Amino acid sequence: MITKNYWLILFLLFHYTAVCFGQNIIKLDKTEISEADLDAKIVALMKAANVQGLAVTVFNNKEPVYQKTFGYKNAITKEPINMETNFYGASLSKPVFAVLVMQLVERGILDLDKPLQEYLPKPIYDYKPTKKWHDNYQDLKDDPAYLKITARMCLDHTSGFPNWRWDEADHKLRVKTTPGSRYSYSGEGLVYLQVVLEHLLDKPLEQLMQENIFAPLKMNNSSYTWQTKFEKDYCLGHNSNGETYEKDKDNDARSASTLETTLGDYTLFTRAVFQNQLLSQSATSEMFTQQIKIRSIAQFGPLRLTDSNANDGIDLGYGLGWVLLKSPYGTGAFKEGHGDGFQHYSIIFPQAGTGIIIMSNSDNAESIFKELLESAIGDIYTPWRWENYIPYNQKD
């Protein structure tokens, strides 16, 4: 049972788990909020929605100006989250992988529009699987539509694959729509691109990420596989009742979903994207250029198949690894993460130099994202209905 003392302790915790910059945060519209007011707002939102833990970085002028953690990595043991506490990153994995792919494009190793099968000496389904399931492409043997799939289609979610093969009634992987024709969120598309690159470069995903992203940025606490060093400091996910999930430590590395990271490390990555530390300005601009317009009412669920003009005002679409929107302050590039007990959101406005990272180990966190985005950076553009980020005070 949550007590008043719980929330008092929660309020005090941020004093010990914060990087303080001693300045007001400037929002998109140039209004300001003080660190103290944002602290209080976050604590109040967490209390109202029963969110066990939260980690937040805010950027002004492409630099972090607010970086704090709140609450517990385990509500039972009352151990606080800090900057180096490991979070399961879920789909925050995707933009990190997208940057690697764009590096390979810049080096001339990969062409975004060349069918991926053409990079391999034999059909993808002729390779013997070495992982639990994700590199098994036997189902594509009689599905020639996959031959059209390119890296661009994988990054902008128009590959035609389902999100995961496990979403299909028979658990078989298939191309469901003509590649390149329609946006449909697909982790399988990103993993297919990963597997082709692993065969092409003869290196596993983890090695590629360490060599090209993590080591250069000194992201020392990030990996696409569980590492022994994470044992000393990691979050457990919490369900909507505040009960903990068992930690999954037995995943193969998958580009779409298995990133383990920290607020500190993901801040380094986001800063690098802002400042073109890993890519040229032209490659970054292409990554943040709309490839496909999104017309679906919702990102997931039955309404993903129904179109509307509800998000035409922000010109919602997909870039390469990121969802894009238009605002009076330029393009907003965002990515969410969602898994059992973990809910994350990150959005950056490159022209304005403003952005935010929100990471949480609670199934209730998405219910505070709308209000937190508005309070912290003045973001009233994120399509929260499309994301199903129903505010805690609007739920039945």
KABEL-V488356 format. One record per residue. RES is the residue in one letter. OMEGA is omega in whole degrees, 0 to 359 (none if undefined). Layout:
res->(RES;RES)
omega->(OMEGA;OMEGA)
This chain:
res->(M;I;T;K;N;Y;W;L;I;L;F;L;L;F;H;Y;T;A;V;C;F;G;Q;N;I;I;K;L;D;K;T;E;I;S;E;A;D;L;D;A;K;I;V;A;L;M;K;A;A;N;V;Q;G;L;A;V;T;V;F;N;N;K;E;P;V;Y;Q;K;T;F;G;Y;K;N;A;I;T;K;E;P;I;N;M;E;T;N;F;Y;G;A;S;L;S;K;P;V;F;A;V;L;V;M;Q;L;V;E;R;G;I;L;D;L;D;K;P;L;Q;E;Y;L;P;K;P;I;Y;D;Y;K;P;T;K;K;W;H;D;N;Y;Q;D;L;K;D;D;P;A;Y;L;K;I;T;A;R;M;C;L;D;H;T;S;G;F;P;N;W;R;W;D;E;A;D;H;K;L;R;V;K;T;T;P;G;S;R;Y;S;Y;S;G;E;G;L;V;Y;L;Q;V;V;L;E;H;L;L;D;K;P;L;E;Q;L;M;Q;E;N;I;F;A;P;L;K;M;N;N;S;S;Y;T;W;Q;T;K;F;E;K;D;Y;C;L;G;H;N;S;N;G;E;T;Y;E;K;D;K;D;N;D;A;R;S;A;S;T;L;E;T;T;L;G;D;Y;T;L;F;T;R;A;V;F;Q;N;Q;L;L;S;Q;S;A;T;S;E;M;F;T;Q;Q;I;K;I;R;S;I;A;Q;F;G;P;L;R;L;T;D;S;N;A;N;D;G;I;D;L;G;Y;G;L;G;W;V;L;L;K;S;P;Y;G;T;G;A;F;K;E;G;H;G;D;G;F;Q;H;Y;S;I;I;F;P;Q;A;G;T;G;I;I;I;M;S;N;S;D;N;A;E;S;I;F;K;E;L;L;E;S;A;I;G;D;I;Y;T;P;W;R;W;E;N;Y;I;P;Y;N;Q;K;D)
omega->(180;181;176;179;178;184;174;179;179;181;182;187;186;180;184;184;185;166;187;183;174;179;176;177;180;181;181;183;177;169;187;170;180;176;182;180;178;174;183;179;181;180;179;179;179;179;183;186;180;177;187;184;183;176;189;168;175;180;165;180;176;178;176;179;178;183;186;175;184;170;194;170;176;185;180;182;179;176;184;171;172;186;184;176;183;171;165;188;181;186;166;174;192;180;177;177;180;178;175;181;180;173;180;176;180;181;180;180;185;174;184;188;175;178;187;180;182;176;186;181;178;182;182;182;177;177;179;179;177;180;182;181;197;178;177;183;178;182;183;184;181;183;187;179;182;182;181;189;179;177;179;180;178;183;180;174;172;181;184;176;171;177;174;179;181;176;180;183;181;179;179;180;179;172;189;176;181;181;179;189;187;174;173;187;186;169;179;179;178;181;176;176;177;185;177;180;178;177;183;186;181;176;177;181;183;179;179;181;179;184;190;184;190;181;179;182;184;173;190;181;180;181;174;172;179;180;180;183;179;185;186;187;180;179;161;173;179;177;186;177;180;178;185;169;172;181;177;182;190;180;164;179;177;186;187;197;192;179;168;185;179;175;179;181;182;173;176;179;183;176;180;177;177;191;177;179;183;182;172;177;181;178;177;180;178;178;182;175;182;178;182;178;179;182;185;179;181;179;182;179;183;183;176;182;181;183;175;176;186;183;178;181;177;178;183;179;178;171;178;180;183;169;184;173;176;178;175;183;179;180;168;179;185;175;178;173;185;175;181;177;181;180;186;174;176;175;175;175;189;181;181;183;183;178;180;170;175;178;182;175;181;175;179;191;183;181;177;186;182;184;180;178;180;183;188;185;180;179;175;187;177;182;189;177;177;179;186;175;184;182;182;183;175;180;180;none)
